[in-house]
Structure formats: C-alpha cells, structure tokens
Amino acid sequence: MLASRRNFWKPAALITAGALALTGCSSAATGSDEQATAASGENQGFPKSIKHALGTADISKKPERIATVNWSNQEVPLALGVVPVGMAAANFGDDDGDGILPWVEEKLTELGGDTPVLFDETDGVDFEAVADSNPDLILAGYSGLTEEDYDTLSQIAPVVAYPQAAWSTSWRENIELSSEAMGQEAEGKEMIAGIEQDIAEGLEKHPNITGKSVMFVTHVDPADLSTVNYYTTHDTRTAFFDDLGMTTPKAVAEASSGEVKFSGEISAENVDELSDVDVIVTYGDDTLIDTLEADPLLSQMPAVKNEAIVALDGSGPLGTAANPTPLAISWVLDDYLDLLDEASIQSRQVAANWLRRTHRKLKVGELPHYECSCYPSRRGWRTSSPATPSASVLAGYGHPDSARTGRWISCHRRQARGSIRHLGRISRTQRQRAASGRRQTCAANSAGTGHRRGAGTLRGDHASSHQKSPG
C-alpha cells in the first residue's frame, strides 16, 4: 500500500530505531497514515487568510459547514456542489413565498440533501440563527455588513466579507472570493468561464444590443417626476451591461466617477442631458410607461419617445435577476436579452404604443401573429425608412381599435424625400386569416388615381415584402 511504501522511504536510522515498535502496530499505523494522507489532501492550501474590506478571515482547514448571509451568497457553494447549512431567506423576487428563489431551488433539488436553515433577515442578520447552524465558515462577499455585524459574526466563525465596498461586489469577484475561501479556486474559474460562455452565446442571438447606451432607472415615483434617479456603474445591475457589450451614457459615467455611490439623479428640466440614452431599464409596468410618455419633460427623452423601455416586474424572478448573481445569470439570461434586444431595436425606430402594449399583456402562444414589411406607427402603418432597412420586417399582433371596431388600417410608405404615399389598407378579416396561416393580398392605391391593385402579401408566421405586383 502507498502508506507502507512511504514507511520504507524513511531514513535508515529512523527505521532501525523504531523497527520493533513498528512491527507490533503496523496495522494501526497503516490505517492512521491513510487517514492522515486523506486529511492532508482535503486540506491542501489550508490554513489560509483572506483579506477583505472589514478585516481578514483566517481559515484553518477546508470548511465543511458553510453558512451564508445577506443576498445570494449561497449561490457559489451550491454551484460548486456544496449545500450550505444555513442561508438568508429571499425577501425580494420570491414568486411562491417559500423564501427560495427558483434558480436556487432548482440547484438544491439537483444536489439533494436537506434544505438549509433559512435565516430571516427582515430586520437584519439573525445572529442567533446563524450561530445555531454551527458553521465553520460564513460567506458574505456580496453583502451590506456593517463593522458591528462583522464583529458579531466573527465570534461564530471566520467571515469573508466584501473586498471593497458594501453591495458592490461583482458576480465574478464573488465567485473568486468564495471559491478561494472554500479551497475550490480551480472550480471557481471554470464556473466563471461557463457563465461568460453563456453570455457570449446569448449575445450572438441578440446582436442589436451591442453598442447601445443604457441607463437603469431606479424605482420611479409616478407622483414625483421632477427628477430622474438612476443606478451608477458601482451598482451591479448597471455594471452587468458592460458584460453585455452595452455602453454607459455620459451622465451616468460622470455620476460614477469619484466617490463610490450607487445612484445619481438629474432634474427633469435638464432631461436633454440624457439625449444619448438609447435604452431605459427600470422596475414597473405599462402604467409606468404611460406615465413617462405623458410627462411633458420626460417624454422628450429619445428612449421614452421611441418606447425603448424594459419594464421589469420588481416582485418577480426576472426583475430580481437583473441584479446578476452566479446562478441567476444563466437562468434568466435569454429572457433578459430578449427584452433588451427588443428595446434596442425600438430605439432606432418609432413604433406604435399598441404593439408593445399588446405584446406585453399577452403571453407567447396567445398572440395572433403575422409579419409584413409595414410597421405600425402613431400615424398608421409605414414601412421602415431607407435609413433603417434592417427593420423593414416587423412582427405585429393586431391593432386593438380595428380588432374591436373592424376598421381598416392604412398602410403607407415613407419616400426618401420624406413624403408619405398611401399604399393600401389591411382589414381585420385579413389579419385574422393571416393569423391562421393563409396568404393575404394587401390592396394598394396607385398614386393619384385611386385605382386599387395588389401591393404585396401578408401571411401568418411568414415574413413577406410589400412589393408591387406587375401591372
């Protein structure tokens, strides 16, 4: 055995002096050597000390009972195959009220074992519950721990807090910090590479996002629109846009320089300073968007005027995951990119209110779907302008007025010189047939004659061009 062979490799003098003793207890020695070897392998890299903003965590051996406090710190251990003995209950975005976010619950189910003790942090860290879980390491890399919190927790077990400032640890930094404390640095690097690969693949399917400037507006108070409040790049929600290849507007960049602060504000009277914002992300619903559009000042922002707004349900998982955490990123990435991509397209063309509202209110699968080279605008249907040929085909979902009254929708084409010429009309009946997959002919007027002729085709779930038919 390996342990016995190691005995033979000892210096000769030591073998001679202890030969008789070793003969009598060779079995016991072999067993203890194997245990020592296993323990040595498990504790490779320990003891270690990890410095952070609140002090130093001295970890004597590989931790076996990990507790996590504050937001999302349980995700790194779970991703690395370790179920914490205790973790903070979710108090935001918990859609079923069990205190566990869906991506965390999914990982717990995958790993099996007992559900960790959930710490109720409604009124701050529950120190007594943390102590009762008997941890040998407490992870708080992404947290808002105070000095007092840290001192109290350190009496229970070594604590790994944030490296720089409260609530500013990026998802990468948190993985690096937590995996190091767990003695699983290599696995942590693999985890980061996997998430980065997911992001890269997602962006390949959503090319319109790249290069767009984006601002994450904090929760809007409809009763007071005198200021626009937004997150700076010190906040992880805004910092994540850099991972997505999006850019930072000038006002946000200026507010992010200097001292560390997580939000900035600008008076609505100076809203022209936000003219370089292509896309707005915020928490809210259609009512919020209506409020912004109705405001005489904020409605002048290009992102509001173009309806390039991603309104997230702050009480649901997607809104929660806009704050990127190790397990949440890949879990919601496609949905988040879909919304950002749609808003990015919207930022370069003015489309009708009804299209986005109808799309948001109905679930996928309920939408009567057709595609046409004309797109809906506040003044009727138009093809995209020559400056945006890539947007010449846009899916539509049925104009609410025509669906209710049966009125026809006018279809226009904008000429290069800026004039608009009437091309035709699409009836509710045609759209209903198109939704069932039947090809439809869009009638058109010849310029100046009133004579009607086929102008193109419309069919469900197929893109078709508004090309004039011969004659």
ABEGO torsion letter per residue (X at the ends): XAAAAAAAABBAAAAAAAAAAAAAAAAAAAAAAAAAAAAAAAABGOBBBBBBAAEBBBBABBBABBBBBEBGAAAAAAAAGBBBABBBBBABGBAAGAGBBAAAAAAAAAAEEBBBBBBBAAAEBBAAAAAAAGBABBBAABBABBAAAAAAAAAABBBBBBAABBGABBAAAAAAAAAAAAGAAAAAAAAAAAAAAAAAAAAAABAAABGBBBBBBBBBBAABAABBBBBBAABAAAAAAAAAGBBBBAAAAAAABEBBBABBBBBAAAAAAAAABABBBBBEBAAAAAAAAABAAAAABAAAAAGBBBBBBAABAAAAAABBBAAAAAAAAAAAAAAAAAAAAAAABBBBAAAAAAAAABBBGABBBBBBABBBBAAEBBBBBAABAAAABBBBAEBAAAAAAGBBBBBBBBBAAGBBBBAEBBBAAAAAAAAAGBBBBBBBBBBGAGBBBBAEBBBBGBBBBBBBBBX
